[in-house]
Amino acid sequence: MKKIALHWQILIALVLAILFGIFFQNQVKYISWMGEVFLRALKMIIIPLILSSIISGVSNIGNAENLGRLGAKTILYYIMTSTIAIITGLILVNIIKPGVGADLNLAQAVHLDVEPDSLGTTLIKIIPDNIFQSFSSNTQMLSVIFFALLFGFFITRADKKYSSVLSDFFNAVFEVMMKVTLFIIKFTPFGIFGLVAEKVAQQSDLFALMQSMGLYMGTVILALVIHGIITLPLITSLIGKVNPVKQFNAVKTPLITAFSTSSSGATLPLTMEAVENNSGVSNKITSFTLPLGATINMDGTALYECVAVIFIAQAYGMELSVVQQIIVVITALLASIGAAGVPMAGLVMITIILTAVGLPLEGVGLILAVDRILDMFRTATNVWSDSCGAVIIAKSEGEKLKV
Ligand code: ASP
């Protein structure tokens, strides 16, 4: 198994799962535990992953030179492009409605014991009254993110002898958490096998499942393409006064790498090399914006989270109110900031949004099967946005570029 690339393993698992689900419907109970184990492992790492990635990310910004001006511009670009990406996804998923009418035997599985909070209450509850309770609850991810942002920021304000210990510590924890995540991801083929076989066995109408997943994938990919070939090039040429076609040619290699590794983090050295040598951005700007971007600027992930959550809601037959859709936009932005630049990090983060709008976490099981394929497209979009951001910021700092 080791020598076969993960995406092939996943593809094989997918095919086997479908066959198993069709031909061994009654035996599925013997293998469905694999899916459950995999989902539990994903849930297990949510809290430590969010904590360490955000704290280390934010405290690393604080250590950078020119934090104020450069930081403000960078963050503004990240938030602006990610928000536009989310809205692109939101519009398309509301028009195409890939989940509506999808007979996934799920509509009856929703048990909404509590009314979802209003936006006001949700915002107030971002501030935890007991942070340890938030850590141990699956329903208070926003509080955990808020606390991590605050903690990371004030690490940079603490006395040098304390701040260096803490930022080293959280960088180290993050490093380990990435390894744990990658380790868990190795089991994806088994997880997918268990979950998909179970889903297929439950399906009376397999064709409807394929049809609705195809529409869902098409929606995500179409929105990503619009963002990647219309929105980002427009921003790059209008705000950055940079030729987007030249910039695209400059970063082709990192884009292909991002597509095939599904990891912004793993692609980072290539992105930095390309933006520096081919686009002509100074090392000062690439070393600040690109590592930060690989961690927190994820347009593709943000867009995907929004489409996926609304798809799940549609499949469950839940009509999301305007307030709930606004919550999806905000939490998708936060979740994309909190997602690590590793394969399928976005999938883990979806649970935050599901929780925020009161959808069952098991909804993740619905989109898991096609996640790895969509991950390739969204990671390429993430890296493309990082690289556009670097040239726009360099241009605004008066640098002379090659693109
Ligand atoms: N794989 C993505 C990245 O590395 C994150 C995600 O899962 O959305 O950029």
Residues whose N, C-alpha, C, O or C-beta is under 5 A from the ligand:
A	BS01	LIG	S262 S263 S264 G265 T301 A340 G341 V342 P343 M344 A345 G346 L347 D375 T379 N382
